[in-house]
Amino acid sequence: MSSESQMTSAMKEIVGEANVIQDPDRTKAYAVDGLTPKAVVSPGSVEEVSKLLAHANSEKLAVVPRGNGTKMAQGGVPRKLDVVLSMLRLNRMTEHDVPNLSLSVQAGMTLSAVQEKLAATGKGSFLPLDPPYTGQATIGGVIAANSSGPRRYLYSTARDLLLGLKAVSPNGDVVAFGGKTVKNVSGYDMTKLMIGSWGALGVITEITTKLLPLPEASATLLASFDDLSKAGSLTRRVLHSVLLPSAMELTDGNAASRLGHAGKYLVAFSLEGVGEAVERQLVEIGEMAKKEGVSEAKVFRGDQDRAFWINVRDFAAVAGASVILKSNVVISKTAELLGMYEKIAQAAGIACAYTGHAGNGILKSYIMENVTAKTDPVVDLIGRFTAEAVKCDGNLVVESCPSGLKTKISVWGQPRSDFAVMRRLKDELDPAGVLNPGRFVGGI
Amino acid sequence: MEKETMIGELVRLVGKDNVLHSEMHYKLYEYDASLIRSKPDCIVLPTSTEQVSKVVKFAHDHKIRLIARGAGTNLSGGSVSIQGGIAIVMTKMNQILDMDIENLRVVVQPGVVTLDLKNVLAKHGYLYQPDPASEKVTTIGGNFGENAGGPHCLKYGVTSNHVLGAEIVLSDGQVVQVGGKALDNPGYDLMGVLGASEGTLAIVTKAVLRIMPKAEAVKTMLCIYNSIEDGGNTVTAIIGEGIIPATLEMMDNLTIKAVEEAYRVGFPTDAAAILIIELDGLKDGMERLTERILEICRLHNVREIRVAKDQAERDKIWAGRKGAFGAVGRLRPNYLVNDGTVPRTRLPETLARVVEIGKKYKLPIANVFHAGDGNLHPLILFDERDKDELERVHAAATEIMKVCADMGGTISGEHGIGLEKLHGMSMIFSPKDIAAMKRVKAAFDPLNLMNPGKVLPDTEKAA
């Protein structure tokens, strides 16, 4: 018996024959950067995940955990790929404690399915995360990738929301960290360590998170500008005011037009909360926008309000971009950075669109070209964009790009002085290099 | 290494003004706010990152244990040198380095006193949210190491939610940057795991903090109850209604009486419980929200409601709350404060169990708690010279931890495990959970020199 068939027969014993795919025609769809797994395995319980990882650990197999695959184009090229571990069968809410405003949910449930259930239960609540592809993205993927969206301006990200999580360590140990209380300093905060760790320190099987009550009212204010500095100035005014929008998004004209709006630049505010506060903020931000010389202002309510933010959140899909870059810089430089990027891209003759969380210092650049025809200029562009982000105390991460580009760039940017600690963490927690080898920062 | 040689070397590294080694100084640095005492072999007060790095490297090269300390307000023995070695006291590094208001960040040295920073920011109209009751003396470094909470954490989160970056000294003396002013730095969230690590992983020499503009409006209510159960049920009902105030604080009768005797803030001494509810944010809709909250209070038999009319009245209420530990401390020679936390809906039944435990062990227990967070602070009062009483105190404290764990909660919400709660870790974590944490410790501090013997229990024993 070949080692490959030994491997799959061991896996079949753990999860049952029906839950192992090894037909090359079908495993192809699970390829990561051109590497096709020998098997796609779908465990149906935490115990099965544990057994699979213990097996992989002893056989030194490379395992890539996967939900619905919305982030498979992100990360470095895997050093090795034996098994794709599909978490989709672990898809239940395990505890929804309505009066405690907390939820425990397994990794394979999609975020949108979670939100629908939450909205429909009792007085209605929500998990305040709005990452791209909410419709398909699974909880495990969103948390492992620390994925976020425009509303992080008010609600922050997973690190400020999660109360605890359960995971399976690379050696097969089933572990639980944190709990379901909103305060907890018992032991190390392993929950935060696991958030955004790209499944490289353990496979997340369940999370416990805080919830928020559904806002009483919501509306959107859109302000178009001909001048970037004025759009930037408006975001600065709001940032330093007492007002509390839930999102403050800045886009260029290309992105605006794809979202169905005119103007060279667009600033969009999501306002949520008690009715009186929503109305007052519409008025006050409207007045601030006028002072800055807004060219056009619009208010969206109801379905229009909802649809607008879904399109912003899922802009990558709306735009059909070939490459997505995420720059993280100090807050006050967001607009300036956008201006700089526009100049660099124009000079290079590369069509881009930009959307940014102006209250968080996060700018996403979407390259709208066939990259294979322009590999070198795109590589050069990414280098220049990165240099500008670093100048603004920040960094640049390639969120999505074709595999061919990945050998020419460092998708996570240059590791910093704390990389030595990350390397040691990976070696301590995953000495056999089982989980996602090579896909994370510095090839860990 | 001989103690004398060690002191000589440290003097050479940081200067004699920054090294303390008299009996009096050992006494001064042998304790924190817990009952645990143990003398360090030497005390160093570095004035720069470079000095911290040199001292840590020296300790590393000679395998000397060390511990970093701030103001020593820790409540779990976390900052006591239980295995001797060098106590690195960070209080001389107390400068605000960068007020980057434009980017809503400040960069501070770890020895900055929390309230001092908040007062400086207030002049500019900005806030650093975490507000541990000890903020008048605690340092930012200590707050981060313990992941300190405070009343406003209900809405704004705890210290580690507000510390976004740091310069740290690793166990071999190497200085590295973690996180920063920008968000989402690629790589593992080292800042996340450093928060609450109680100085067992690294020493912070600079911290980047998130600040925010001061809220437009604040409304503070004092709600007075004849039954503690009604108070607890009010808390559950407010959250259940989908209202998350900035604070939901509660005190029982023993605490109210102690506070009133100490500070005369006007709390009714015959009340069974008081709730301090604060709303903040935009002024719009706040009156309506206040009315909804008061309606819930009335539904749960509130006896009297006082809404603070101005800042002076608000300050008075908060002075009473923040001085609670100190006031209770006047009642008996010692107190031991528990920090168990439960899902907030289980607060009333947990409280009833705490009262039973007090009766069982014949110990007076004063209760102050962050009710909205489900974070209890039962203060067990005693006299440590009475050995029998002391034994009962420890037994009661352990039983309270167990109750909180059984309620689906945890043994510490904000005070830390330190040494005091080490034996409770197995109530909430399996040996495998603790083994994973130990691997993190090994990655940061392979020689186990940084604050050894804290946070993580012996796994064999735990099993």
Interface residues (C-beta under 8 A of the other chain):
Chain A: D97 V98 P99 N100 L101 S102 K123 S125 N146 S148 S156 T157 R159 D160 S169 D173 V174 V175 A176 F177 G179 K180 T181 V182 K183 N184 V185 S186 G187 Y188 D189 M190 T191 K192 L193 I195 G196 S197 L201 G202 L212 P213 L214 L239 H240 S241 V242 L243 L244 G273 V274 G275 E276 A277 E279 R280 Q281 K326 N328 V329 V330 I331 S332 N360 G361 I362 C392 D393 G394 N395 V397 W412 G413 P415 R416 S417 D418 F419 A420 V421 M422 R424 L425 D427 E428 L429 F440 V441 G442
Chain B: D100 I101 E102 N103 L104 R105 E146 N147 G149 C153 L154 G157 V158 S160 N161 L170 Q174 V175 V176 Q177 V178 G180 K181 A182 L183 D184 N185 P186 G187 Y188 D189 L190 M191 G192 V193 G195 A196 S197 P213 K214 A215 E216 T236 I239 G240 E241 G242 I243 I244 G281 L282 D284 G285 R288 L289 T341 V342 P343 R344 T345 H370 D373 G374 N375 G408 G409 T410 I411 S412 G413 E414 H415 G416 I417 K421 G424 M425 I428 F429 S430 K432 D433 I434 A435 A436 M437 R439 V440 K441 A442 A443 F444 V455 L456
